[in-house]
Amino acid sequence: MMVTEVDQNAQAGFAPMFPPFELEQYLLRHEPRMRVSLCASGLETMSLSALLPLMNAELEALWAQTSLDYTHPKGSMVLREAIAQQYDTLTAQRVGVFAGAAEAILCTLQGLLTPGDHAVVITPCYQSLLSIPASLCQVSTVSLREATGWQLELDRIQAALTPNTRVIIINFPNNPTGALPSLSVLSELVEMARKRGIYLFSDEVYRLMEIDVADRLPPVATLYERGISVSSLSKAYGLPGLRIGWVASQAPEVLEKAIDIKHYTSICVTSPGEVLALSALRDGAAIVERNLQQMRANLPMMDQFFERMGEHCRWVRPRGGCLGFSRYLRDKTADSLCQNLLKATGVMVLPGSLYGPYSAHFRIGFGKKDCKEALSQLESFLVTHRSG
């Protein structure tokens, strides 16, 4: 039986569920003028010609026999088993595969939240981590502050909790600041959530990209029975085109509800994508280490740049990921800097206003091979143009 309200909503000009995705729309508008990116959110990407030779005989046979049919909505068991190896205490039954972390975030939060709930979101963050819960329930934000080195302030999170808080949403290493809490702080946050029975949703797409591997945190899904870890092959593995992400959680209802939502979105990931993902995961340590070499080689260059450009901009040195959040010191907003830099040089950095009330900042990336050229262009522009 058809639901008549659909037609009524259409005639009334029913509002979309989500606000415009400002960051992605900004990229769509301005990328045609971009010659080189100094804001890329990932590392150098791998090609098929680099990935395919990594297959062993078993995977080559699987690749040749793979049918272009629907795959299992949760992902194949063999792929989930490979992903589960990243989570010491979890089995494949506690992992679900999605079309990138973006779909994993959407489906999990839509399955988790209802209008009577309340969510606490740590900002700045990738917009979907805030816009999706805000479309479903009441939301309070707790902002990381530059004055504290973008550190997680537990007392402010505690103050934001309400009797109906259902989830706390975090993202570490953080996009765009590169912040990373200590294990003791994360453990305190887990205990705070545990005392109230609150889910802890952790976007971990930049995990494995720590500047110092000693700072690497355990996945939240392994620390807490209501912890939820989201990750993908897009960042550390350099494989965003595969569109393979996942959700891991000890709580079975989390995955069940997320898969229910997934039936309305991708239904499943592609069968070739699953085999390629399996190949990447089985050689994962070597792939990640190779990809991180460029990021780590670029970081001293970034340090030297900010030392020279101290009167123009500054940053809190990131602890993880390939992004930093730089404050522009020559104007109240960095928006004009970003626009004029792109127009004059073809170099793109992202205005902090895309992340909310951070208009004095701009996002800068250092994971790509062309970072040196782009950074030189930015430095010349800053010296030549004394204001935005």
Backbone torsions as a table, in degrees:
resi	resn	phi	psi	omega
1	MET	NA	130.5	-178.1
2	MET	-75.9	149.0	179.1
3	VAL	-93.4	114.5	-173.9
4	THR	-67.8	-23.2	-178.4
5	GLU	-62.0	-24.4	179.5
6	VAL	-59.4	-46.8	179.5
7	ASP	-65.1	-40.2	179.5
8	GLN	-63.2	-41.6	178.6
9	ASN	-63.8	-40.9	179.9
10	ALA	-62.2	-42.6	-179.2
11	GLN	-68.4	-28.8	-178.0
12	ALA	-87.2	1.7	-177.5
13	GLY	70.4	53.0	-175.7
14	PHE	-54.8	130.1	-176.6
15	ALA	-71.7	144.5	176.9
16	PRO	-64.8	155.7	-177.1
17	MET	-67.5	-38.1	-174.3
18	PHE	-112.8	150.9	172.3
19	PRO	-72.0	166.1	176.5
20	PRO	-55.5	140.9	178.7
21	PHE	-82.1	93.2	-167.2
22	GLU	-59.8	-43.6	-176.8
23	LEU	-64.5	-47.6	-178.7
24	GLU	-66.5	-36.7	178.0
25	GLN	-67.9	-36.4	176.9
26	TYR	-60.4	-45.4	179.0
27	LEU	-62.4	-42.1	179.6
28	LEU	-61.9	-39.0	-178.6
29	ARG	-70.4	-38.6	-166.9
30	HIS	-107.3	-14.8	-179.6
31	GLU	-60.7	-30.0	176.7
32	PRO	-58.3	-25.8	179.0
33	ARG	-93.1	-5.8	-175.3
34	MET	-79.5	130.2	174.2
35	ARG	-97.7	-36.8	179.1
36	VAL	-149.5	140.1	-178.5
37	SER	-95.4	130.4	170.9
38	LEU	-115.2	25.8	-179.7
39	CYS	-136.9	10.2	-175.3
40	ALA	-57.5	136.8	-174.5
41	SER	-87.2	-1.9	-177.4
42	GLY	-134.0	-174.9	179.1
43	LEU	-93.4	-178.0	174.3
44	GLU	-59.3	134.5	-177.3
45	THR	-85.9	150.8	177.8
46	MET	-86.2	150.3	174.7
47	SER	-97.6	163.3	174.3
48	LEU	-61.2	-35.4	-179.2
49	SER	-66.7	-22.8	175.9
50	ALA	-87.8	-32.6	-174.8
51	LEU	-83.2	-41.5	-174.8
52	LEU	-59.6	-39.8	-179.7
53	PRO	-65.8	-12.4	179.2
54	LEU	-77.4	-11.7	-179.8
55	MET	-68.9	135.2	172.1
56	ASN	-83.3	-179.3	-175.9
57	ALA	-60.6	-38.0	179.7
58	GLU	-62.6	-44.4	-179.3
59	LEU	-72.6	-34.6	176.3
60	GLU	-60.5	-40.3	178.2
61	ALA	-67.0	-41.3	178.5
62	LEU	-63.9	-40.3	178.7
63	TRP	-61.8	-44.5	-178.1
64	ALA	-67.0	-31.2	-176.6
65	GLN	-93.5	-3.9	-174.6
66	THR	-65.9	126.0	176.4
67	SER	-87.8	142.8	178.1
68	LEU	-83.6	59.6	-178.2
69	ASP	-110.5	174.9	172.3
70	TYR	-62.0	145.2	172.5
71	THR	-101.5	174.8	179.9
72	HIS	-66.4	137.2	-178.8
73	PRO	-54.7	-33.2	179.3
74	LYS	-83.5	-10.0	-171.6
75	GLY	99.8	153.0	-178.7
76	SER	-63.2	150.1	-179.6
77	MET	-60.4	-39.8	-177.5
78	VAL	-66.1	-35.7	177.5
79	LEU	-71.2	-42.1	178.8
80	ARG	-64.4	-34.0	176.6
81	GLU	-65.1	-39.4	178.8
82	ALA	-66.2	-40.5	178.3
83	ILE	-66.9	-41.4	-177.3
84	ALA	-61.1	-21.1	178.6
85	GLN	-65.2	-17.3	176.3
86	GLN	-80.7	-8.1	-175.0
87	TYR	-124.2	101.1	-168.3
88	ASP	-52.8	-38.4	-171.9
89	THR	-101.5	5.1	-174.7
90	LEU	-110.9	147.4	172.5
91	THR	-102.2	174.0	180.0
92	ALA	-60.6	-26.9	-179.6
93	GLN	-66.7	-15.8	-179.2
94	ARG	-104.2	18.9	179.6
95	VAL	-127.1	137.9	173.5
96	GLY	-129.7	139.8	-176.3
97	VAL	-98.0	138.6	-177.9
98	PHE	-134.5	167.3	179.0
99	ALA	-78.7	76.6	-178.5
100	GLY	83.3	165.8	177.4
101	ALA	-64.3	-28.1	-179.4
102	ALA	-60.0	-46.0	178.2
103	GLU	-68.9	-37.3	179.0
104	ALA	-61.2	-41.7	178.2
105	ILE	-64.2	-48.4	-178.1
106	LEU	-59.2	-53.0	-174.5
107	CYS	-67.4	-40.0	-177.6
108	THR	-67.7	-46.1	-178.0
109	LEU	-70.7	-35.5	176.5
110	GLN	-67.3	-33.3	177.7
111	GLY	-76.2	-21.9	-173.3
112	LEU	-91.7	-34.7	-167.9
113	LEU	-107.1	146.1	176.2
114	THR	-130.2	166.1	-176.0
115	PRO	-57.3	-25.7	-179.8
116	GLY	-84.2	-0.6	-176.3
117	ASP	-89.6	173.2	175.5
118	HIS	-136.6	139.0	179.3
119	ALA	-124.1	144.0	172.4
120	VAL	-109.7	124.3	-176.8
121	VAL	-118.4	127.1	176.1
122	ILE	-82.8	126.0	-179.5
123	THR	-120.8	159.3	1.2
124	PRO	-71.1	158.1	-178.1
125	CYS	-158.5	168.3	172.1
126	TYR	-60.7	136.1	-165.0
127	GLN	-56.4	-35.5	-175.8
128	SER	-63.3	-27.8	179.1
129	LEU	-65.0	-21.5	178.1
130	LEU	-105.0	-44.4	-174.4
131	SER	-67.8	-36.9	-178.7
132	ILE	-66.9	-52.0	176.9
133	PRO	-62.3	-34.3	179.6
134	ALA	-65.5	-23.1	177.1
135	SER	-80.7	-10.7	-172.6
136	LEU	-113.8	-29.3	-173.4
137	CYS	-160.4	-176.2	175.3
138	GLN	-72.4	142.8	-177.7
139	VAL	-133.6	137.4	168.5
140	SER	-116.7	137.8	177.9
141	THR	-105.1	144.6	172.8
142	VAL	-123.6	113.3	-172.2
143	SER	-89.1	137.8	166.9
144	LEU	-69.0	143.8	-175.6
145	ARG	-118.7	133.8	-179.2
146	GLU	-59.9	-35.1	-177.2
147	ALA	-61.8	-24.3	178.5
148	THR	-100.1	9.1	-175.6
149	GLY	76.7	28.6	-179.6
150	TRP	60.5	32.7	-177.1
151	GLN	-84.5	155.0	178.0
152	LEU	-75.2	122.3	-177.8
153	GLU	-106.8	102.9	-172.4
154	LEU	-66.1	-33.2	-179.8
155	ASP	-64.4	-34.2	179.0
156	ARG	-73.5	-34.0	174.9
157	ILE	-66.5	-44.5	178.7
158	GLN	-57.5	-41.5	-178.9
159	ALA	-67.8	-23.7	-178.1
160	ALA	-84.0	-14.5	-177.4
161	LEU	-69.8	145.7	176.8
162	THR	-127.0	168.8	179.1
163	PRO	-58.2	-24.9	-178.3
164	ASN	-106.9	18.4	176.1
165	THR	-65.4	122.9	-177.6
166	ARG	-103.8	-28.6	-175.4
167	VAL	-149.6	144.4	167.8
168	ILE	-111.4	129.7	-174.3
169	ILE	-113.0	120.8	-179.1
170	ILE	-125.4	165.0	-178.7
171	ASN	-148.3	99.9	-179.9
172	PHE	-141.1	139.3	-10.2
173	PRO	-51.9	140.6	-167.9
174	ASN	-81.0	138.1	168.4
175	ASN	-102.5	112.6	22.1
176	PRO	-112.6	3.0	-168.3
177	THR	-84.2	-21.1	-174.1
178	GLY	75.8	11.8	-179.1
179	ALA	-70.6	154.6	-178.8
180	LEU	-152.7	119.3	179.6
181	PRO	-74.9	166.7	173.8
182	SER	-76.5	163.0	177.5
183	LEU	-62.8	-35.6	-180.0
184	SER	-65.6	-39.0	177.9
185	VAL	-67.5	-43.6	178.2
186	LEU	-62.3	-40.0	179.5
187	SER	-64.1	-38.6	176.4
188	GLU	-64.2	-38.7	177.8
189	LEU	-64.4	-41.3	177.0
190	VAL	-59.4	-44.1	179.7
191	GLU	-65.9	-36.6	176.5
192	MET	-60.4	-44.5	178.7
193	ALA	-67.7	-41.5	-177.4
194	ARG	-61.8	-41.0	-178.6
195	LYS	-60.4	-28.5	-177.5
196	ARG	-106.0	-1.5	-177.0
197	GLY	67.9	30.3	-177.7
198	ILE	-91.0	136.6	174.0
199	TYR	-69.1	145.5	174.8
200	LEU	-117.5	106.7	-176.5
201	PHE	-95.7	120.9	-173.9
202	SER	-122.2	112.7	173.5
203	ASP	-80.6	110.3	-173.4
204	GLU	-116.5	31.8	-175.4
205	VAL	-65.9	-21.5	178.9
206	TYR	-98.3	4.3	174.1
207	ARG	-62.3	149.1	-173.3
208	LEU	83.3	-1.0	-179.6
209	MET	-114.0	31.4	178.8
210	GLU	-69.7	143.1	177.1
211	ILE	-63.9	-44.2	174.7
212	ASP	-114.7	117.5	-175.5
213	VAL	-60.0	-22.1	178.4
214	ALA	-66.0	-19.2	179.3
215	ASP	-86.0	-3.3	-175.0
216	ARG	-63.1	131.9	-179.8
217	LEU	-94.5	149.5	172.0
218	PRO	-65.7	151.2	174.2
219	PRO	-61.4	140.5	-179.5
220	VAL	-58.8	-32.6	-179.0
221	ALA	-62.5	-21.9	179.4
222	THR	-91.8	-13.5	-176.1
223	LEU	-95.1	-19.7	-166.0
224	TYR	-149.3	135.6	-177.9
225	GLU	-66.0	-19.4	174.0
226	ARG	-113.8	23.4	175.8
227	GLY	-83.4	145.3	-179.3
228	ILE	-130.0	119.5	177.9
229	SER	-109.2	130.1	175.3
230	VAL	-116.1	133.5	176.7
231	SER	-151.3	-176.3	-177.6
232	SER	-164.3	178.5	175.4
233	LEU	-93.8	6.9	-170.0
234	SER	-76.2	-37.8	-170.2
235	LYS	-96.2	-76.5	-175.3
236	ALA	-61.8	-33.1	-177.7
237	TYR	-87.0	-12.6	179.4
238	GLY	66.3	35.7	-175.7
239	LEU	-130.1	51.6	-178.6
240	PRO	-64.5	-27.1	-178.5
241	GLY	-70.1	-15.4	176.8
242	LEU	-73.5	-25.0	-177.6
243	ARG	54.1	54.2	176.5
244	ILE	-119.9	114.2	174.4
245	GLY	-130.8	178.2	-178.5
246	TRP	-158.2	163.1	172.6
247	VAL	-120.8	135.4	175.5
248	ALA	-128.1	133.7	179.8
249	SER	-161.4	145.2	173.3
250	GLN	-73.8	-19.7	-176.3
251	ALA	-85.7	108.8	-174.7
252	PRO	-62.1	-30.1	-177.7
253	GLU	-67.1	-26.5	180.0
254	VAL	-62.8	-50.9	-178.4
255	LEU	-68.4	-39.8	-179.5
256	GLU	-59.4	-45.4	-179.5
257	LYS	-69.7	-37.7	179.1
258	ALA	-64.0	-40.4	178.5
259	ILE	-67.2	-35.4	175.5
260	ASP	-57.9	-41.7	177.5
261	ILE	-69.4	-36.6	-177.7
262	LYS	-60.5	-28.0	177.4
263	HIS	-60.1	-21.1	178.2
264	TYR	-92.6	-7.3	-176.3
265	THR	-112.7	-101.7	-175.2
266	SER	-84.1	-17.8	-171.2
267	ILE	70.7	-52.2	-179.4
268	CYS	-161.3	166.4	173.5
269	VAL	-87.2	173.2	-176.2
270	THR	-79.0	149.5	178.4
271	SER	-66.6	-41.5	175.2
272	PRO	-62.7	-37.8	179.2
273	GLY	-60.8	-37.7	178.9
274	GLU	-63.5	-43.8	-178.8
275	VAL	-66.8	-42.9	178.6
276	LEU	-64.3	-38.3	177.3
277	ALA	-63.7	-40.7	178.9
278	LEU	-62.0	-41.1	178.3
279	SER	-62.8	-43.3	-179.8
280	ALA	-64.9	-41.7	-178.6
281	LEU	-67.6	-36.4	-178.9
282	ARG	-70.4	-22.7	175.3
283	ASP	-113.8	26.8	-168.1
284	GLY	-60.7	-45.0	-176.2
285	ALA	-60.3	-42.4	-179.2
286	ALA	-69.1	-39.4	179.6
287	ILE	-64.4	-47.7	-178.5
288	VAL	-62.6	-45.6	-178.7
289	GLU	-62.2	-40.7	178.4
290	ARG	-64.3	-41.6	-179.7
291	ASN	-67.9	-34.8	-177.3
292	LEU	-73.3	-19.4	-178.2
293	GLN	-57.8	-41.5	-178.9
294	GLN	-67.2	-43.2	179.0
295	MET	-60.1	-46.3	-178.2
296	ARG	-69.7	-30.7	176.4
297	ALA	-69.3	-32.2	-178.7
298	ASN	-78.1	-23.9	-172.1
299	LEU	-62.4	-44.7	176.6
300	PRO	-58.8	-34.4	177.1
301	MET	-64.2	-38.2	176.5
302	MET	-65.8	-42.4	178.1
303	ASP	-57.9	-45.2	-179.4
304	GLN	-65.8	-37.6	178.1
305	PHE	-60.7	-48.9	-177.0
306	PHE	-70.0	-26.7	174.5
307	GLU	-68.1	-41.4	179.3
308	ARG	-72.6	-35.4	-172.7
309	MET	-98.0	25.9	-175.0
310	GLY	-57.8	-27.4	178.6
311	GLU	-81.8	-11.8	-178.2
312	HIS	-103.2	-41.4	-175.9
313	CYS	-158.0	161.6	177.6
314	ARG	-146.3	163.1	173.6
315	TRP	-144.2	159.4	166.1
316	VAL	-90.2	117.1	-173.4
317	ARG	-55.2	125.0	-179.2
318	PRO	-63.6	151.2	175.5
319	ARG	-105.3	-13.3	-179.9
320	GLY	-159.9	155.5	-177.1
321	GLY	81.1	179.3	-178.2
322	CYS	-114.6	26.9	-179.0
323	LEU	-124.6	151.2	171.0
324	GLY	-136.8	157.2	-179.0
325	PHE	-115.4	103.1	-174.0
326	SER	-95.8	137.4	174.8
327	ARG	-90.7	129.2	176.0
328	TYR	-86.0	126.0	-170.1
329	LEU	-100.3	-5.7	-173.6
330	ARG	-102.3	3.6	177.8
331	ASP	-158.0	164.8	179.2
332	LYS	-74.8	-20.6	179.6
333	THR	-134.1	149.5	177.6
334	ALA	-95.7	0.0	-175.6
335	ASP	-58.2	-46.8	-177.8
336	SER	-68.5	-34.7	175.4
337	LEU	-57.5	-48.7	-177.3
338	CYS	-61.9	-43.3	-178.9
339	GLN	-66.8	-46.5	-176.4
340	ASN	-70.9	-35.9	176.5
341	LEU	-61.8	-45.1	179.7
342	LEU	-63.4	-43.6	-178.4
343	LYS	-65.0	-39.8	-174.7
344	ALA	-83.0	-32.1	-170.7
345	THR	-124.9	-17.8	-174.1
346	GLY	81.0	7.5	178.0
347	VAL	-92.7	130.6	-178.2
348	MET	-110.1	126.0	162.5
349	VAL	-120.9	159.0	-173.6
350	LEU	-103.4	132.6	178.0
351	PRO	-66.8	139.0	-179.9
352	GLY	-64.8	-19.4	178.9
353	SER	-61.7	-20.1	176.3
354	LEU	-67.5	-15.9	179.0
355	TYR	-102.9	10.2	-179.0
356	GLY	107.8	-139.8	-173.4
357	PRO	-79.8	56.2	-179.9
358	TYR	-129.5	43.2	-171.4
359	SER	-67.3	-18.1	179.3
360	ALA	-80.8	-5.0	-175.0
361	HIS	-109.1	163.2	169.0
362	PHE	-140.3	147.2	-179.1
363	ARG	-88.1	134.3	-179.5
364	ILE	-129.9	139.4	-178.2
365	GLY	-116.3	149.5	-177.4
366	PHE	-138.4	35.4	-178.8
367	GLY	-102.7	-0.7	-171.9
368	LYS	-110.1	160.8	-179.0
369	LYS	-65.7	-32.4	-176.6
370	ASP	-88.0	16.6	-179.7
371	CYS	-59.8	-41.4	-176.8
372	LYS	-61.4	-46.0	179.7
373	GLU	-62.3	-46.4	-177.6
374	ALA	-65.1	-39.0	-179.7
375	LEU	-66.4	-37.2	176.7
376	SER	-63.3	-41.0	177.8
377	GLN	-63.9	-41.7	178.7
378	LEU	-63.7	-43.5	-179.7
379	GLU	-62.3	-44.7	178.4
380	SER	-61.1	-40.7	180.0
381	PHE	-65.5	-43.5	-179.6
382	LEU	-63.0	-40.8	-179.8
383	VAL	-68.4	-39.5	-177.0
384	THR	-74.9	-39.8	-177.8
385	HIS	-106.6	103.0	-172.2
386	ARG	-73.3	-10.9	176.6
387	SER	-143.8	171.3	-175.2
388	GLY	-57.7	NA	NA
